[in-house]
Amino acid sequence: MSDDARPSGRGQIGVEIFEQVERMVAEDKITRSEAFARLSESTGRRAGTVAANYYRVARSRGVTTPRRRRGSGRARGRAAVRGGDVQTALSRVSAALDDLSAAVKRQEQELGRLRDENASYDQIRRLMKRVK
């Protein structure tokens, strides 16, 4: 789907990523992590960005599964939790920056179109002044 034909609503990239990952998991019988890696390679996005987009949409649809814990809570310690929080935050920031970048690109295209339109109106105004 071209950028012009794609709905311009916020989060559309996340929805597309979610659908692609779900399709890969179902059809190719691979894990989500493998699907994130494949999608990362094909789109040029980081695997963490792909995962963040996927899980954001999954949470909004109520599809996520509970996270598995590695080891006991005492063995992990506070530093591991903070590190996980930082990684999650970075993934969210990265996904938000991807969305922002796409929005800026659409605005630049719209500004170019409006500038062209304004130039056409200026020509019409000049012609109208000649006619008077």
C-alpha positions as CSV (number, residue, x, y, z in Angstrom):
1,M,0.0,0.0,0.0
2,S,1.4,3.4,-0.9
3,D,1.8,6.1,1.6
4,D,-0.9,8.1,-0.1
5,A,-3.4,5.2,0.1
6,R,-2.6,4.3,3.7
7,P,-4.9,5.6,6.4
8,S,-3.1,8.5,8.2
9,G,-4.3,7.6,11.7
10,R,-1.7,7.5,14.5
11,G,-0.4,4.0,15.1
12,Q,-1.0,2.6,11.7
13,I,2.6,1.3,11.5
14,G,2.1,-0.6,14.7
15,V,-1.1,-2.2,13.4
16,E,0.7,-3.3,10.3
17,I,3.6,-4.7,12.3
18,F,1.1,-6.6,14.6
19,E,-0.7,-8.2,11.7
20,Q,2.6,-9.1,9.9
21,V,4.0,-10.7,13.1
22,E,0.8,-12.6,13.8
23,R,0.8,-13.9,10.2
24,M,4.4,-15.0,10.4
25,V,3.9,-16.8,13.7
26,A,0.8,-18.6,12.4
27,E,2.1,-19.5,8.9
28,D,5.8,-20.0,9.4
29,K,5.4,-21.6,12.9
30,I,8.1,-19.3,14.4
31,T,8.4,-17.5,17.7
32,R,7.5,-13.8,18.0
33,S,11.2,-13.0,18.6
34,E,12.1,-14.6,15.3
35,A,9.2,-12.8,13.6
36,F,10.5,-9.5,15.1
37,A,14.0,-10.2,13.8
38,R,12.8,-11.1,10.3
39,L,10.5,-8.0,10.1
40,S,13.4,-5.9,11.4
41,E,15.6,-7.1,8.5
42,S,13.0,-6.5,5.9
43,T,11.9,-3.1,7.1
44,G,15.2,-1.6,8.3
45,R,13.7,-1.0,11.8
46,R,15.4,-2.2,14.9
47,A,14.0,-5.5,16.3
48,G,13.2,-3.6,19.6
49,T,11.2,-1.1,17.7
50,V,9.2,-3.8,15.9
51,A,8.6,-5.5,19.3
52,A,7.5,-2.3,21.0
53,N,5.0,-1.6,18.2
54,Y,3.7,-5.2,18.3
55,Y,3.2,-5.2,22.0
56,R,1.6,-1.7,22.1
57,V,-1.1,-2.9,19.6
58,A,-1.4,-6.3,21.3
59,R,-2.0,-4.6,24.7
60,S,-4.6,-2.3,23.2
61,R,-6.4,-5.4,21.8
62,G,-6.0,-7.4,25.0
63,V,-3.9,-10.1,23.2
64,T,-0.7,-10.2,25.2
65,T,0.3,-13.2,27.3
66,P,1.8,-12.8,30.8
67,R,5.6,-12.3,30.9
68,R,7.7,-15.2,32.0
69,R,10.1,-14.6,34.8
70,R,13.7,-15.7,34.6
71,G,14.9,-17.0,37.9
72,S,13.5,-16.0,41.3
73,G,12.6,-12.4,42.1
74,R,15.4,-12.3,44.7
75,A,18.0,-13.5,42.3
76,R,17.3,-10.9,39.7
77,G,17.6,-7.9,42.1
78,R,16.6,-4.3,41.5
79,A,19.2,-3.5,38.9
80,A,17.6,-6.0,36.5
81,V,14.2,-4.5,37.0
82,R,15.5,-1.0,36.3
83,G,17.4,-2.2,33.3
84,G,14.2,-3.8,31.9
85,D,12.3,-0.6,32.6
86,V,14.9,1.4,30.7
87,Q,14.9,-1.0,27.8
88,T,11.1,-0.8,27.7
89,A,11.2,3.0,27.8
90,L,13.8,3.1,25.0
91,S,11.7,0.8,22.9
92,R,8.7,3.0,23.4
93,V,10.6,6.2,22.6
94,S,12.0,4.5,19.5
95,A,8.5,3.5,18.3
96,A,7.2,7.0,19.0
97,L,10.1,8.5,17.0
98,D,9.3,6.2,14.1
99,D,5.6,7.4,14.3
100,L,6.8,11.1,14.5
101,S,9.1,10.7,11.6
102,A,6.3,9.3,9.4
103,A,4.0,12.2,10.5
104,V,6.7,14.8,9.7
105,K,7.2,13.2,6.2
106,R,3.5,13.4,5.5
107,Q,3.4,17.0,6.7
108,E,6.4,17.9,4.4
109,Q,4.5,16.3,1.4
110,E,1.3,18.3,2.3
111,L,3.3,21.5,2.6
112,G,4.8,21.0,-0.8
113,R,1.4,20.4,-2.3
114,L,0.0,23.5,-0.6
115,R,3.0,25.7,-1.8
116,D,2.3,24.5,-5.4
117,E,-1.4,25.3,-5.0
118,N,-0.5,28.7,-3.6
119,A,1.7,29.5,-6.6
120,S,-1.2,28.6,-8.9
121,Y,-3.5,30.9,-7.0
122,D,-0.9,33.7,-7.3
123,Q,-0.9,33.2,-11.1
124,I,-4.7,33.4,-11.1
125,R,-4.7,36.6,-9.1
126,R,-2.2,38.2,-11.5
127,L,-4.4,37.3,-14.5
128,M,-7.5,38.6,-12.7
129,K,-5.8,42.0,-12.2
130,R,-4.9,42.2,-15.9
131,V,-8.5,41.5,-16.8
132,K,-9.9,44.4,-14.6
